Every structure is written in structure tokens, then in C-alpha cells.
Amino acid sequence: MKKTMNIRFESVDMVEKFSREIADFKGEFDLISGRKTIDARSFLGIFSLDLSRPLVLNAVTDDARAFDVFSYYQV
């Protein structure tokens, strides 16, 4: 299942929580900010993005629970 959603991180704690949660899911996850795309599992990569604006999360996974977890970050 493929899904795209806009997400936003309000604090460093949210980024840390997101990183812990995404590690539990199998699939491909990318975060996009402008023209820059990074692996969403990369904690340091997330901080290389412009976090003052919403990010685009492209997720390809068979685990439907992932989208329930990611909805917490959805804008």
C-alpha cells in the first residue's frame, strides 16, 4: 500500500519519537522538503530538512498500522 501525507514536527522530541516508531515498520519511507528527499528512518537526515514547514511523507508498506501512527504527525 502506498500513501503520501503531509506531516510536521513541532519539537525535537517529536522527531525522536517518529524515529523510534518508524523503525518498527517494514517498508520504504521517504521525507521530502522542497527538492530534497531523504530516507525517513535517518534521524540526522530529518534534521537536514527545513522543519519550519510541513514535510511530505511517502510511505510504501503493507502494515496498515503505520498510517495510524503517522496520523499523529499529519497536518
Secondary structure as the mmCIF struct_conf table of DSSP 4:
data_model
#
loop_
_struct_conf.conf_type_id
_struct_conf.id
_struct_conf.beg_label_comp_id
_struct_conf.beg_label_asym_id
_struct_conf.beg_label_seq_id
_struct_conf.end_label_comp_id
_struct_conf.end_label_asym_id
_struct_conf.end_label_seq_id
STRN STRN1 LYS A 2 ILE A 7
BEND BEND1 SER A 11 SER A 11
HELX_RH_AL_P HELX_RH_AL_P1 VAL A 12 ILE A 22
TURN_TY1_P TURN_TY1_P1 ALA A 23 ASP A 24
BEND BEND2 PHE A 25 PHE A 25
BEND BEND3 GLY A 27 GLY A 27
STRN STRN2 GLU A 28 SER A 33
TURN_TY1_P TURN_TY1_P2 GLY A 34 ARG A 35
STRN STRN3 LYS A 36 ASP A 39
TURN_TY1_P TURN_TY1_P3 ALA A 40 ARG A 41
HELX_RH_AL_P HELX_RH_AL_P2 PHE A 43 PHE A 47
TURN_TY1_P TURN_TY1_P4 SER A 48 SER A 48
BEND BEND4 LEU A 49 LEU A 49
TURN_TY1_P TURN_TY1_P5 LEU A 51 SER A 52
BEND BEND5 ARG A 53 ARG A 53
STRN STRN4 LEU A 55 VAL A 60
BEND BEND6 ASP A 62 ASP A 62
TURN_TY1_P TURN_TY1_P6 ALA A 64 ALA A 64
HELX_RH_AL_P HELX_RH_AL_P3 ARG A 65 PHE A 70
HELX_RH_3T_P HELX_RH_3T_P1 SER A 71 TYR A 73
STRN STRN5 GLN A 74 GLN A 74
#
